[in-house]
Amino acid sequence: MLSMRYAPIPSDLFVDNRRRLTELMLPNSLAVVNANDILPTNADGSLRLWQNSDLFHLSGVNQEESILLLYPGAHEPKQREMLFLRETSELIAIWEGHKLTRDEARKVSGIQSVHWLSEFPAMFRRLMCECDRAYLNTNEHKRAVVDVETRDVRFIRETQRQFPLHSYERLARLMHRIRAVKSPGEVALMRRACDLTRRGFQRVLRFLKPGVNEMEIEAEFAHEFIRGGGGFSYTPIIGSGANACVLHYLDNNQVCKKGDLVLMDVGASYANYQSDMTRTLPVSGRYSRRQKQVYNSVLRILRETSRLAVPGKLPRDWQKEAEALTQEELLGLGLLKRSDIRSQSPDRPALKKYFMHGVGHPLGLDVHDVGITTEPMQAGWVMTVEPAIYIPEEGFAVRLENDILLGRDGNVDLMADIPIETDEIEEIMSKRR
């Protein structure tokens, strides 16, 4: 019996994703996508599978060693889309549990031609002898650091050794294009992830008080995420006091002190789709005058930057607009002077002392999702909006982050129901246990 933590996803989502991809492929070409490896830890340990996002996007299959082969121009209709799965056994069932049957895989993916992995080498050779070119997959995220050889990379090396005279194409460029624009089905799954994030945050609002450890806050989020059939989209950042000024603070082991703020960059994952939220809360339940002043500056930037993220605009121009807004707020807070701006280096604007990262990024099956960010944003992109002001000399920082769906007639805030106004946060925290 097929089992998963999340509700079954209609296979129409994956059927449509495959259609969008094959429409972009050159004539008489095939494409192959491999599952991610199960990574080792130490001794005989291993991590749980974190599926290859491209494979999931095209098939909905969440199982190791799976291979998807698409050949839209194949002579035989049954060979135009094929899924290859690890064949189970009595021993595997005892030690690892249930694996997909072929019928279950058909239901999940909408692919009718499902085979066992043992059939792949002969079938692949046959189709490679018929096609002119092959699309092979690699991780082409511009910020990726790829030190570990992946299953896809090993497959590329062996394929090019066996078929040196074929033409090869980069599948990643096509996947980045189709994955950037989210379908209504994908948005619905991302809304589920955002709702889990909301539940976790509301739990923390009732829990936070002086003396609580950062790791206890992380545990409160974990409680809601896991019980809701999800998990963390990424390792959470729970930074109180000066820890909030460390952009990727992951220790989460310090006591939250009276009068401090705690910055929580946390998102829930649901059905492999991610959310990404940041909130900054007063440990004591009320913001000080200065904390509220900085907080409201960041909130104004978030509101306006969310409005300015429109289809047709280049991400770099959106970033410049966010930085201009931040500069004005920093002047108002007394953190910058006009003279600082007049004397600044063009390569190192004065505002970078207090805001040094991007204001947002694509979101989807990956937290820093793929997309062609050198091209204008489009309707259907989901973007994070995460302005911040970091003040190490004052021992605190404020970062706020929501996820927005870009539309031709205005954007939709997928986290509009997660408290963000200072008055609302203080009101809820006043009723904590």
NORJOFEN-V815350 format. One line per field, one symbol per residue. phi: phi as a letter, one per 30 degrees, with the letter a starting at -180 (. if undefined). psi: psi as a letter, one per 30 degrees, with the letter a starting at -180 (. if undefined). burial: I if it has 16 or more other ideal C-beta (glycine too) atoms within 10 Angstrom, else O. A space follows every 50 residues. Layout:
phi=???
psi=???
burial=???
This chain:
phi=.dbadcdecedeeddddddddddcddehbbbbbcddddddcbhcdadddc deddddecbidcbdidbcbcbdcdddedcdabccbdddaddddddcjdce ddddddddcicdccbdeeddeddddedddcdcbbcccbdcddcdccccdc ddddddedddddbdcdccbcdeddddddddcddedddddddddddddedd ddddedcdaejddedddedddeeddddcibaddaddcbcchdeddcecdb dhbcddcejdcbcbcbbccbhiccbabbbbcdedjbddedddddeddddd dddddddddbejcdedddddddddddeddddddidbceddddcddedbee dddcbbbddaadbadbdcddlcddcddbejdcbdbbdabcbedciabbbb abcbcdbdcjccddcdccebddddddddddcdd
psi=kkklflkkkkfeeeeeeeeeefffklkhllkkklllljklclbgllllkj kkeeeeeffgkhklgkkkkkifgkekefgfkkkklkklleeeeeefaklk leeeeeeefgkejklleffeeeeeeeeefflelkjlkljgkfgkjjfkkl eeeeeeeeefeeifflkkljeeeeeeeefejkleeeeeeeeeeeeeeeee eeeeefeklkfkkefeeeeeeeeeeefggaakflkkjjjlbffffjehkf ehglkklkfllkkjjkkkkkhfklljkkljlkeffkkleeeeeeefeeee eeeeeeefjkkfkkeeeeeeeeeeeeeeeeeffgflleeeeeglkffike ffffjgllfllkkcfleillligflkllkfkkkljillkkieffgllkkk klkkjklfgllkjfgfgjkfkeeeeeeeffgl.
burial=OOOOOIOOIOIOIIIOIIOIIIOOIOOOIIIIIIIIIOOOOOOOOOOOIO IIIIIIIIIIIIIIIIIIIIIIIIOOOOIIIIIIIIOOOOOOOOOOOOII OIOIIIOIIIIOIIIOOOOIOOOIOOIIOOIOIIIIIOOOOOOOOOOOOI IIIOIIOOIOOOOOOIOOIOIIOIIIIIIIIIOOOIIOIIIIIIIIIIII IIOIIOIIOOOIOIOIIIOIIIOIIOOIIIOIIIOIIIIIIIIIIOOOIO OIOIOIOOOIIIIIIIIIIIIIIIIIIIIIIIIIIOIOOOIIOIIOIIII IIIOIIOIIOOOOOIOOIOOIIIOIIIOIIIOOOIIOOOIOOOIOOOOII IOIIIOOOIIIIIIIIIIIIIOIOOOIOOIIIIIIIIIIIIOOOOIIIII IIIIIIOOOOIOIIIOOIIIOIOOIIOIIOOOO
